[in-house]
Amino acid sequence: MWSMITGILGIVCCGPLAIVALVLANNARKEISQTGQSGSGMATAGWWLGIVGIALWVLGTVLYVAGVLTFGVDSTTY
């Protein structure tokens, strides 16, 4: 469950949480395979959300460094 929550937050607001989602999802998937508990779908969703969050974070960083993406700060107006 926490992997899915951190995956959603990683996409919506904070890229590094996507890494946390991946770690939590991998731990949950290992535990589920060993014990046979339920929650495989949420762990898989958290894993995919983590992957998407990291991809968006990397893409945003590359676009920002390349100067394509800005955050509305214009130094010429000050």
PyMOL Python script that loads the backbone (N, CA, C, O; Angstrom):
from pymol import cmd

cmd.read_pdbstr("""\
ATOM      1  N   MET A   1       0.822  -1.185   0.000  1.00  0.00           N
ATOM      2  CA  MET A   1       0.000   0.000   0.000  1.00  0.00           C
ATOM      3  C   MET A   1       0.869   1.254   0.000  1.00  0.00           C
ATOM      4  O   MET A   1       0.590   2.200  -0.736  1.00  0.00           O
ATOM      5  N   TRP A   2       1.916   1.269   0.816  1.00  0.00           N
ATOM      6  CA  TRP A   2       2.756   2.463   0.890  1.00  0.00           C
ATOM      7  C   TRP A   2       3.525   2.689  -0.397  1.00  0.00           C
ATOM      8  O   TRP A   2       3.824   3.829  -0.752  1.00  0.00           O
ATOM      9  N   SER A   3       3.845   1.619  -1.094  1.00  0.00           N
ATOM     10  CA  SER A   3       4.538   1.808  -2.368  1.00  0.00           C
ATOM     11  C   SER A   3       3.638   2.518  -3.373  1.00  0.00           C
ATOM     12  O   SER A   3       4.107   3.349  -4.150  1.00  0.00           O
ATOM     13  N   MET A   4       2.366   2.198  -3.360  1.00  0.00           N
ATOM     14  CA  MET A   4       1.434   2.847  -4.269  1.00  0.00           C
ATOM     15  C   MET A   4       1.236   4.322  -3.882  1.00  0.00           C
ATOM     16  O   MET A   4       1.186   5.191  -4.752  1.00  0.00           O
ATOM     17  N   ILE A   5       1.125   4.593  -2.599  1.00  0.00           N
ATOM     18  CA  ILE A   5       0.940   5.972  -2.128  1.00  0.00           C
ATOM     19  C   ILE A   5       2.158   6.824  -2.466  1.00  0.00           C
ATOM     20  O   ILE A   5       2.012   7.932  -2.982  1.00  0.00           O
ATOM     21  N   THR A   6       3.359   6.319  -2.181  1.00  0.00           N
ATOM     22  CA  THR A   6       4.555   7.094  -2.497  1.00  0.00           C
ATOM     23  C   THR A   6       4.764   7.208  -4.007  1.00  0.00           C
ATOM     24  O   THR A   6       5.335   8.192  -4.476  1.00  0.00           O
ATOM     25  N   GLY A   7       4.311   6.218  -4.769  1.00  0.00           N
ATOM     26  CA  GLY A   7       4.379   6.315  -6.225  1.00  0.00           C
ATOM     27  C   GLY A   7       3.497   7.422  -6.762  1.00  0.00           C
ATOM     28  O   GLY A   7       3.902   8.173  -7.649  1.00  0.00           O
ATOM     29  N   ILE A   8       2.293   7.524  -6.225  1.00  0.00           N
ATOM     30  CA  ILE A   8       1.384   8.604  -6.643  1.00  0.00           C
ATOM     31  C   ILE A   8       1.967   9.958  -6.263  1.00  0.00           C
ATOM     32  O   ILE A   8       1.960  10.888  -7.070  1.00  0.00           O
ATOM     33  N   LEU A   9       2.472  10.072  -5.042  1.00  0.00           N
ATOM     34  CA  LEU A   9       3.077  11.336  -4.611  1.00  0.00           C
ATOM     35  C   LEU A   9       4.340  11.650  -5.406  1.00  0.00           C
ATOM     36  O   LEU A   9       4.646  12.818  -5.647  1.00  0.00           O
ATOM     37  N   GLY A  10       5.069  10.623  -5.811  1.00  0.00           N
ATOM     38  CA  GLY A  10       6.256  10.830  -6.627  1.00  0.00           C
ATOM     39  C   GLY A  10       5.931  11.426  -7.978  1.00  0.00           C
ATOM     40  O   GLY A  10       6.699  12.226  -8.511  1.00  0.00           O
ATOM     41  N   ILE A  11       4.794  11.041  -8.536  1.00  0.00           N
ATOM     42  CA  ILE A  11       4.375  11.594  -9.821  1.00  0.00           C
ATOM     43  C   ILE A  11       3.803  12.990  -9.637  1.00  0.00           C
ATOM     44  O   ILE A  11       4.103  13.889 -10.423  1.00  0.00           O
ATOM     45  N   VAL A  12       2.991  13.180  -8.619  1.00  0.00           N
ATOM     46  CA  VAL A  12       2.263  14.435  -8.451  1.00  0.00           C
ATOM     47  C   VAL A  12       3.154  15.578  -7.967  1.00  0.00           C
ATOM     48  O   VAL A  12       3.085  16.682  -8.507  1.00  0.00           O
ATOM     49  N   CYS A  13       3.987  15.331  -6.961  1.00  0.00           N
ATOM     50  CA  CYS A  13       4.651  16.482  -6.356  1.00  0.00           C
ATOM     51  C   CYS A  13       6.147  16.355  -6.133  1.00  0.00           C
ATOM     52  O   CYS A  13       6.838  17.374  -6.131  1.00  0.00           O
ATOM     53  N   CYS A  14       6.666  15.189  -5.950  1.00  0.00           N
ATOM     54  CA  CYS A  14       8.061  15.102  -5.522  1.00  0.00           C
ATOM     55  C   CYS A  14       8.722  13.872  -6.128  1.00  0.00           C
ATOM     56  O   CYS A  14       8.436  12.746  -5.721  1.00  0.00           O
ATOM     57  N   GLY A  15       9.604  14.084  -7.098  1.00  0.00           N
ATOM     58  CA  GLY A  15      10.251  12.999  -7.802  1.00  0.00           C
ATOM     59  C   GLY A  15      10.992  11.993  -6.941  1.00  0.00           C
ATOM     60  O   GLY A  15      10.876  10.795  -7.195  1.00  0.00           O
ATOM     61  N   PRO A  16      11.758  12.422  -5.920  1.00  0.00           N
ATOM     62  CA  PRO A  16      12.495  11.439  -5.124  1.00  0.00           C
ATOM     63  C   PRO A  16      11.605  10.418  -4.413  1.00  0.00           C
ATOM     64  O   PRO A  16      12.076   9.334  -4.069  1.00  0.00           O
ATOM     65  N   LEU A  17      10.350  10.738  -4.191  1.00  0.00           N
ATOM     66  CA  LEU A  17       9.461   9.752  -3.583  1.00  0.00           C
ATOM     67  C   LEU A  17       9.222   8.565  -4.504  1.00  0.00           C
ATOM     68  O   LEU A  17       8.835   7.490  -4.044  1.00  0.00           O
ATOM     69  N   ALA A  18       9.449   8.750  -5.795  1.00  0.00           N
ATOM     70  CA  ALA A  18       9.308   7.644  -6.732  1.00  0.00           C
ATOM     71  C   ALA A  18      10.366   6.572  -6.456  1.00  0.00           C
ATOM     72  O   ALA A  18      10.108   5.381  -6.630  1.00  0.00           O
ATOM     73  N   ILE A  19      11.547   6.994  -6.029  1.00  0.00           N
ATOM     74  CA  ILE A  19      12.587   6.028  -5.670  1.00  0.00           C
ATOM     75  C   ILE A  19      12.157   5.235  -4.444  1.00  0.00           C
ATOM     76  O   ILE A  19      12.364   4.023  -4.376  1.00  0.00           O
ATOM     77  N   VAL A  20      11.565   5.915  -3.487  1.00  0.00           N
ATOM     78  CA  VAL A  20      11.044   5.242  -2.290  1.00  0.00           C
ATOM     79  C   VAL A  20       9.969   4.236  -2.691  1.00  0.00           C
ATOM     80  O   VAL A  20       9.910   3.136  -2.141  1.00  0.00           O
ATOM     81  N   ALA A  21       9.126   4.606  -3.640  1.00  0.00           N
ATOM     82  CA  ALA A  21       8.078   3.704  -4.113  1.00  0.00           C
ATOM     83  C   ALA A  21       8.679   2.438  -4.704  1.00  0.00           C
ATOM     84  O   ALA A  21       8.180   1.341  -4.454  1.00  0.00           O
ATOM     85  N   LEU A  22       9.740   2.579  -5.483  1.00  0.00           N
ATOM     86  CA  LEU A  22      10.390   1.399  -6.068  1.00  0.00           C
ATOM     87  C   LEU A  22      10.960   0.476  -4.997  1.00  0.00           C
ATOM     88  O   LEU A  22      10.799  -0.743  -5.065  1.00  0.00           O
ATOM     89  N   VAL A  23      11.619   1.061  -4.018  1.00  0.00           N
ATOM     90  CA  VAL A  23      12.214   0.256  -2.949  1.00  0.00           C
ATOM     91  C   VAL A  23      11.126  -0.471  -2.167  1.00  0.00           C
ATOM     92  O   VAL A  23      11.234  -1.669  -1.906  1.00  0.00           O
ATOM     93  N   LEU A  24      10.078   0.261  -1.797  1.00  0.00           N
ATOM     94  CA  LEU A  24       8.986  -0.358  -1.046  1.00  0.00           C
ATOM     95  C   LEU A  24       8.281  -1.437  -1.859  1.00  0.00           C
ATOM     96  O   LEU A  24       7.915  -2.483  -1.322  1.00  0.00           O
ATOM     97  N   ALA A  25       8.092  -1.187  -3.154  1.00  0.00           N
ATOM     98  CA  ALA A  25       7.421  -2.159  -4.012  1.00  0.00           C
ATOM     99  C   ALA A  25       8.253  -3.430  -4.152  1.00  0.00           C
ATOM    100  O   ALA A  25       7.712  -4.534  -4.103  1.00  0.00           O
ATOM    101  N   ASN A  26       9.561  -3.281  -4.324  1.00  0.00           N
ATOM    102  CA  ASN A  26      10.409  -4.473  -4.432  1.00  0.00           C
ATOM    103  C   ASN A  26      10.396  -5.288  -3.146  1.00  0.00           C
ATOM    104  O   ASN A  26      10.338  -6.517  -3.185  1.00  0.00           O
ATOM    105  N   ASN A  27      10.452  -4.602  -2.004  1.00  0.00           N
ATOM    106  CA  ASN A  27      10.387  -5.306  -0.720  1.00  0.00           C
ATOM    107  C   ASN A  27       9.045  -6.018  -0.559  1.00  0.00           C
ATOM    108  O   ASN A  27       8.991  -7.160  -0.102  1.00  0.00           O
ATOM    109  N   ALA A  28       7.973  -5.342  -0.933  1.00  0.00           N
ATOM    110  CA  ALA A  28       6.642  -5.938  -0.801  1.00  0.00           C
ATOM    111  C   ALA A  28       6.490  -7.135  -1.726  1.00  0.00           C
ATOM    112  O   ALA A  28       5.914  -8.149  -1.330  1.00  0.00           O
ATOM    113  N   ARG A  29       6.994  -7.036  -2.949  1.00  0.00           N
ATOM    114  CA  ARG A  29       6.869  -8.150  -3.886  1.00  0.00           C
ATOM    115  C   ARG A  29       7.636  -9.368  -3.393  1.00  0.00           C
ATOM    116  O   ARG A  29       7.162 -10.495  -3.533  1.00  0.00           O
ATOM    117  N   LYS A  30       8.814  -9.156  -2.818  1.00  0.00           N
ATOM    118  CA  LYS A  30       9.592 -10.271  -2.261  1.00  0.00           C
ATOM    119  C   LYS A  30       8.847 -10.920  -1.100  1.00  0.00           C
ATOM    120  O   LYS A  30       8.759 -12.144  -1.010  1.00  0.00           O
ATOM    121  N   GLU A  31       8.316 -10.088  -0.219  1.00  0.00           N
ATOM    122  CA  GLU A  31       7.589 -10.610   0.941  1.00  0.00           C
ATOM    123  C   GLU A  31       6.328 -11.360   0.516  1.00  0.00           C
ATOM    124  O   GLU A  31       6.009 -12.408   1.077  1.00  0.00           O
ATOM    125  N   ILE A  32       5.621 -10.833  -0.462  1.00  0.00           N
ATOM    126  CA  ILE A  32       4.400 -11.471  -0.945  1.00  0.00           C
ATOM    127  C   ILE A  32       4.718 -12.819  -1.581  1.00  0.00           C
ATOM    128  O   ILE A  32       3.984 -13.788  -1.382  1.00  0.00           O
ATOM    129  N   SER A  33       5.808 -12.888  -2.344  1.00  0.00           N
ATOM    130  CA  SER A  33       6.151 -14.162  -2.979  1.00  0.00           C
ATOM    131  C   SER A  33       6.590 -15.207  -1.954  1.00  0.00           C
ATOM    132  O   SER A  33       6.385 -16.403  -2.165  1.00  0.00           O
ATOM    133  N   GLN A  34       7.186 -14.772  -0.854  1.00  0.00           N
ATOM    134  CA  GLN A  34       7.632 -15.708   0.174  1.00  0.00           C
ATOM    135  C   GLN A  34       6.491 -16.173   1.068  1.00  0.00           C
ATOM    136  O   GLN A  34       6.440 -17.344   1.446  1.00  0.00           O
ATOM    137  N   THR A  35       5.577 -15.272   1.410  1.00  0.00           N
ATOM    138  CA  THR A  35       4.540 -15.605   2.384  1.00  0.00           C
ATOM    139  C   THR A  35       3.183 -15.917   1.759  1.00  0.00           C
ATOM    140  O   THR A  35       2.332 -16.525   2.408  1.00  0.00           O
ATOM    141  N   GLY A  36       2.973 -15.513   0.520  1.00  0.00           N
ATOM    142  CA  GLY A  36       1.688 -15.768  -0.125  1.00  0.00           C
ATOM    143  C   GLY A  36       0.584 -14.822   0.315  1.00  0.00           C
ATOM    144  O   GLY A  36      -0.596 -15.112   0.121  1.00  0.00           O
ATOM    145  N   GLN A  37       0.955 -13.697   0.905  1.00  0.00           N
ATOM    146  CA  GLN A  37      -0.045 -12.729   1.340  1.00  0.00           C
ATOM    147  C   GLN A  37      -0.674 -12.037   0.136  1.00  0.00           C
ATOM    148  O   GLN A  37      -0.208 -12.173  -0.995  1.00  0.00           O
ATOM    149  N   SER A  38      -1.733 -11.299   0.406  1.00  0.00           N
ATOM    150  CA  SER A  38      -2.368 -10.520  -0.665  1.00  0.00           C
ATOM    151  C   SER A  38      -1.675  -9.169  -0.791  1.00  0.00           C
ATOM    152  O   SER A  38      -0.835  -8.814   0.036  1.00  0.00           O
ATOM    153  N   GLY A  39      -2.029  -8.421  -1.827  1.00  0.00           N
ATOM    154  CA  GLY A  39      -1.466  -7.094  -2.030  1.00  0.00           C
ATOM    155  C   GLY A  39      -0.522  -7.024  -3.206  1.00  0.00           C
ATOM    156  O   GLY A  39       0.173  -6.025  -3.387  1.00  0.00           O
ATOM    157  N   SER A  40      -0.489  -8.070  -4.008  1.00  0.00           N
ATOM    158  CA  SER A  40       0.405  -8.094  -5.159  1.00  0.00           C
ATOM    159  C   SER A  40       0.068  -6.990  -6.153  1.00  0.00           C
ATOM    160  O   SER A  40       0.967  -6.398  -6.751  1.00  0.00           O
ATOM    161  N   GLY A  41      -1.208  -6.712  -6.333  1.00  0.00           N
ATOM    162  CA  GLY A  41      -1.623  -5.677  -7.274  1.00  0.00           C
ATOM    163  C   GLY A  41      -1.168  -4.294  -6.849  1.00  0.00           C
ATOM    164  O   GLY A  41      -0.725  -3.501  -7.679  1.00  0.00           O
ATOM    165  N   MET A  42      -1.275  -3.999  -5.564  1.00  0.00           N
ATOM    166  CA  MET A  42      -0.833  -2.695  -5.080  1.00  0.00           C
ATOM    167  C   MET A  42       0.684  -2.559  -5.166  1.00  0.00           C
ATOM    168  O   MET A  42       1.193  -1.477  -5.458  1.00  0.00           O
ATOM    169  N   ALA A  43       1.408  -3.649  -4.913  1.00  0.00           N
ATOM    170  CA  ALA A  43       2.866  -3.600  -5.031  1.00  0.00           C
ATOM    171  C   ALA A  43       3.274  -3.388  -6.481  1.00  0.00           C
ATOM    172  O   ALA A  43       4.204  -2.630  -6.759  1.00  0.00           O
ATOM    173  N   THR A  44       2.597  -4.041  -7.395  1.00  0.00           N
ATOM    174  CA  THR A  44       2.889  -3.859  -8.816  1.00  0.00           C
ATOM    175  C   THR A  44       2.545  -2.445  -9.262  1.00  0.00           C
ATOM    176  O   THR A  44       3.300  -1.831 -10.017  1.00  0.00           O
ATOM    177  N   ALA A  45       1.418  -1.925  -8.805  1.00  0.00           N
ATOM    178  CA  ALA A  45       1.040  -0.548  -9.140  1.00  0.00           C
ATOM    179  C   ALA A  45       2.064   0.438  -8.585  1.00  0.00           C
ATOM    180  O   ALA A  45       2.433   1.388  -9.277  1.00  0.00           O
ATOM    181  N   GLY A  46       2.525   0.239  -7.373  1.00  0.00           N
ATOM    182  CA  GLY A  46       3.548   1.095  -6.790  1.00  0.00           C
ATOM    183  C   GLY A  46       4.846   1.035  -7.565  1.00  0.00           C
ATOM    184  O   GLY A  46       5.525   2.049  -7.728  1.00  0.00           O
ATOM    185  N   TRP A  47       5.196  -0.151  -8.046  1.00  0.00           N
ATOM    186  CA  TRP A  47       6.407  -0.317  -8.844  1.00  0.00           C
ATOM    187  C   TRP A  47       6.314   0.473 -10.147  1.00  0.00           C
ATOM    188  O   TRP A  47       7.242   1.196 -10.509  1.00  0.00           O
ATOM    189  N   TRP A  48       5.187   0.330 -10.850  1.00  0.00           N
ATOM    190  CA  TRP A  48       5.001   1.061 -12.114  1.00  0.00           C
ATOM    191  C   TRP A  48       4.922   2.568 -11.896  1.00  0.00           C
ATOM    192  O   TRP A  48       5.475   3.340 -12.679  1.00  0.00           O
ATOM    193  N   LEU A  49       4.240   2.984 -10.842  1.00  0.00           N
ATOM    194  CA  LEU A  49       4.169   4.412 -10.543  1.00  0.00           C
ATOM    195  C   LEU A  49       5.560   4.964 -10.212  1.00  0.00           C
ATOM    196  O   LEU A  49       5.886   6.094 -10.573  1.00  0.00           O
ATOM    197  N   GLY A  50       6.363   4.173  -9.535  1.00  0.00           N
ATOM    198  CA  GLY A  50       7.732   4.578  -9.248  1.00  0.00           C
ATOM    199  C   GLY A  50       8.554   4.744 -10.514  1.00  0.00           C
ATOM    200  O   GLY A  50       9.317   5.701 -10.642  1.00  0.00           O
ATOM    201  N   ILE A  51       8.401   3.815 -11.451  1.00  0.00           N
ATOM    202  CA  ILE A  51       9.104   3.889 -12.729  1.00  0.00           C
ATOM    203  C   ILE A  51       8.687   5.146 -13.486  1.00  0.00           C
ATOM    204  O   ILE A  51       9.536   5.879 -13.994  1.00  0.00           O
ATOM    205  N   VAL A  52       7.380   5.395 -13.562  1.00  0.00           N
ATOM    206  CA  VAL A  52       6.874   6.571 -14.269  1.00  0.00           C
ATOM    207  C   VAL A  52       7.339   7.853 -13.573  1.00  0.00           C
ATOM    208  O   VAL A  52       7.732   8.809 -14.241  1.00  0.00           O
ATOM    209  N   GLY A  53       7.299   7.880 -12.251  1.00  0.00           N
ATOM    210  CA  GLY A  53       7.736   9.053 -11.501  1.00  0.00           C
ATOM    211  C   GLY A  53       9.204   9.366 -11.730  1.00  0.00           C
ATOM    212  O   GLY A  53       9.573  10.529 -11.892  1.00  0.00           O
ATOM    213  N   ILE A  54      10.040   8.344 -11.745  1.00  0.00           N
ATOM    214  CA  ILE A  54      11.466   8.559 -11.989  1.00  0.00           C
ATOM    215  C   ILE A  54      11.688   9.041 -13.420  1.00  0.00           C
ATOM    216  O   ILE A  54      12.497   9.939 -13.653  1.00  0.00           O
ATOM    217  N   ALA A  55      10.978   8.453 -14.372  1.00  0.00           N
ATOM    218  CA  ALA A  55      11.120   8.876 -15.769  1.00  0.00           C
ATOM    219  C   ALA A  55      10.721  10.341 -15.939  1.00  0.00           C
ATOM    220  O   ALA A  55      11.405  11.095 -16.632  1.00  0.00           O
ATOM    221  N   LEU A  56       9.619  10.746 -15.311  1.00  0.00           N
ATOM    222  CA  LEU A  56       9.187  12.148 -15.400  1.00  0.00           C
ATOM    223  C   LEU A  56      10.166  13.081 -14.706  1.00  0.00           C
ATOM    224  O   LEU A  56      10.426  14.184 -15.186  1.00  0.00           O
ATOM    225  N   TRP A  57      10.701  12.645 -13.592  1.00  0.00           N
ATOM    226  CA  TRP A  57      11.672  13.440 -12.855  1.00  0.00           C
ATOM    227  C   TRP A  57      12.936  13.653 -13.692  1.00  0.00           C
ATOM    228  O   TRP A  57      13.447  14.769 -13.776  1.00  0.00           O
ATOM    229  N   VAL A  58      13.437  12.579 -14.311  1.00  0.00           N
ATOM    230  CA  VAL A  58      14.622  12.680 -15.154  1.00  0.00           C
ATOM    231  C   VAL A  58      14.332  13.550 -16.374  1.00  0.00           C
ATOM    232  O   VAL A  58      15.151  14.395 -16.737  1.00  0.00           O
ATOM    233  N   LEU A  59      13.187  13.355 -17.007  1.00  0.00           N
ATOM    234  CA  LEU A  59      12.819  14.160 -18.168  1.00  0.00           C
ATOM    235  C   LEU A  59      12.728  15.644 -17.804  1.00  0.00           C
ATOM    236  O   LEU A  59      13.231  16.493 -18.542  1.00  0.00           O
ATOM    237  N   GLY A  60      12.099  15.959 -16.688  1.00  0.00           N
ATOM    238  CA  GLY A  60      11.991  17.340 -16.243  1.00  0.00           C
ATOM    239  C   GLY A  60      13.345  17.952 -15.952  1.00  0.00           C
ATOM    240  O   GLY A  60      13.584  19.116 -16.274  1.00  0.00           O
ATOM    241  N   THR A  61      14.234  17.182 -15.345  1.00  0.00           N
ATOM    242  CA  THR A  61      15.580  17.670 -15.049  1.00  0.00           C
ATOM    243  C   THR A  61      16.349  17.954 -16.337  1.00  0.00           C
ATOM    244  O   THR A  61      17.010  18.986 -16.458  1.00  0.00           O
ATOM    245  N   VAL A  62      16.257  17.032 -17.298  1.00  0.00           N
ATOM    246  CA  VAL A  62      16.954  17.228 -18.571  1.00  0.00           C
ATOM    247  C   VAL A  62      16.406  18.452 -19.301  1.00  0.00           C
ATOM    248  O   VAL A  62      17.176  19.253 -19.831  1.00  0.00           O
ATOM    249  N   LEU A  63      15.096  18.601 -19.333  1.00  0.00           N
ATOM    250  CA  LEU A  63      14.500  19.755 -20.004  1.00  0.00           C
ATOM    251  C   LEU A  63      14.844  21.058 -19.299  1.00  0.00           C
ATOM    252  O   LEU A  63      15.044  22.078 -19.958  1.00  0.00           O
ATOM    253  N   TYR A  64      14.917  21.043 -17.985  1.00  0.00           N
ATOM    254  CA  TYR A  64      15.285  22.241 -17.230  1.00  0.00           C
ATOM    255  C   TYR A  64      16.734  22.630 -17.507  1.00  0.00           C
ATOM    256  O   TYR A  64      17.033  23.804 -17.730  1.00  0.00           O
ATOM    257  N   VAL A  65      17.628  21.653 -17.495  1.00  0.00           N
ATOM    258  CA  VAL A  65      19.042  21.927 -17.749  1.00  0.00           C
ATOM    259  C   VAL A  65      19.249  22.414 -19.185  1.00  0.00           C
ATOM    260  O   VAL A  65      20.101  23.266 -19.437  1.00  0.00           O
ATOM    261  N   ALA A  66      18.475  21.875 -20.120  1.00  0.00           N
ATOM    262  CA  ALA A  66      18.591  22.278 -21.522  1.00  0.00           C
ATOM    263  C   ALA A  66      17.980  23.651 -21.775  1.00  0.00           C
ATOM    264  O   ALA A  66      18.187  24.226 -22.844  1.00  0.00           O
ATOM    265  N   GLY A  67      17.241  24.180 -20.825  1.00  0.00           N
ATOM    266  CA  GLY A  67      16.638  25.493 -20.970  1.00  0.00           C
ATOM    267  C   GLY A  67      15.270  25.482 -21.624  1.00  0.00           C
ATOM    268  O   GLY A  67      14.701  26.539 -21.894  1.00  0.00           O
ATOM    269  N   VAL A  68      14.747  24.314 -21.875  1.00  0.00           N
ATOM    270  CA  VAL A  68      13.431  24.198 -22.501  1.00  0.00           C
ATOM    271  C   VAL A  68      12.325  24.424 -21.481  1.00  0.00           C
ATOM    272  O   VAL A  68      11.294  25.021 -21.792  1.00  0.00           O
ATOM    273  N   LEU A  69      12.543  23.949 -20.275  1.00  0.00           N
ATOM    274  CA  LEU A  69      11.549  24.052 -19.207  1.00  0.00           C
ATOM    275  C   LEU A  69      12.004  25.111 -18.210  1.00  0.00           C
ATOM    276  O   LEU A  69      13.125  25.059 -17.704  1.00  0.00           O
ATOM    277  N   THR A  70      11.132  26.066 -17.935  1.00  0.00           N
ATOM    278  CA  THR A  70      11.430  27.080 -16.917  1.00  0.00           C
ATOM    279  C   THR A  70      10.276  27.116 -15.927  1.00  0.00           C
ATOM    280  O   THR A  70       9.202  26.571 -16.183  1.00  0.00           O
ATOM    281  N   PHE A  71      10.508  27.748 -14.825  1.00  0.00           N
ATOM    282  CA  PHE A  71       9.498  27.819 -13.785  1.00  0.00           C
ATOM    283  C   PHE A  71       8.976  29.229 -13.581  1.00  0.00           C
ATOM    284  O   PHE A  71       8.620  29.600 -12.463  1.00  0.00           O
ATOM    285  N   GLY A  72       8.925  30.019 -14.642  1.00  0.00           N
ATOM    286  CA  GLY A  72       8.350  31.349 -14.587  1.00  0.00           C
ATOM    287  C   GLY A  72       9.231  32.394 -13.948  1.00  0.00           C
ATOM    288  O   GLY A  72       8.744  33.477 -13.623  1.00  0.00           O
ATOM    289  N   VAL A  73      10.494  32.121 -13.755  1.00  0.00           N
ATOM    290  CA  VAL A  73      11.411  33.094 -13.179  1.00  0.00           C
ATOM    291  C   VAL A  73      12.168  33.751 -14.328  1.00  0.00           C
ATOM    292  O   VAL A  73      12.888  33.090 -15.076  1.00  0.00           O
ATOM    293  N   ASP A  74      11.993  35.046 -14.450  1.00  0.00           N
ATOM    294  CA  ASP A  74      12.650  35.804 -15.510  1.00  0.00           C
ATOM    295  C   ASP A  74      13.599  36.811 -14.867  1.00  0.00           C
ATOM    296  O   ASP A  74      13.151  37.769 -14.238  1.00  0.00           O
ATOM    297  N   SER A  75      14.891  36.606 -15.018  1.00  0.00           N
ATOM    298  CA  SER A  75      15.863  37.459 -14.341  1.00  0.00           C
ATOM    299  C   SER A  75      15.960  38.845 -14.964  1.00  0.00           C
ATOM    300  O   SER A  75      16.535  39.747 -14.354  1.00  0.00           O
ATOM    301  N   THR A  76      15.420  39.038 -16.150  1.00  0.00           N
ATOM    302  CA  THR A  76      15.520  40.354 -16.790  1.00  0.00           C
ATOM    303  C   THR A  76      14.512  41.347 -16.251  1.00  0.00           C
ATOM    304  O   THR A  76      14.650  42.544 -16.499  1.00  0.00           O
ATOM    305  N   THR A  77      13.509  40.896 -15.526  1.00  0.00           N
ATOM    306  CA  THR A  77      12.484  41.808 -15.017  1.00  0.00           C
ATOM    307  C   THR A  77      12.846  42.376 -13.652  1.00  0.00           C
ATOM    308  O   THR A  77      12.122  43.237 -13.152  1.00  0.00           O
ATOM    309  N   TYR A  78      13.918  41.938 -13.037  1.00  0.00           N
ATOM    310  CA  TYR A  78      14.270  42.421 -11.707  1.00  0.00           C
ATOM    311  C   TYR A  78      15.178  43.585 -11.779  1.00  0.00           C
ATOM    312  O   TYR A  78      15.577  44.121 -10.745  1.00  0.00           O
TER     313      TYR A  78
END
""", "prot")
cmd.dss("prot")
cmd.show_as("cartoon", "prot")
cmd.util.cbc("prot")
cmd.orient("prot")
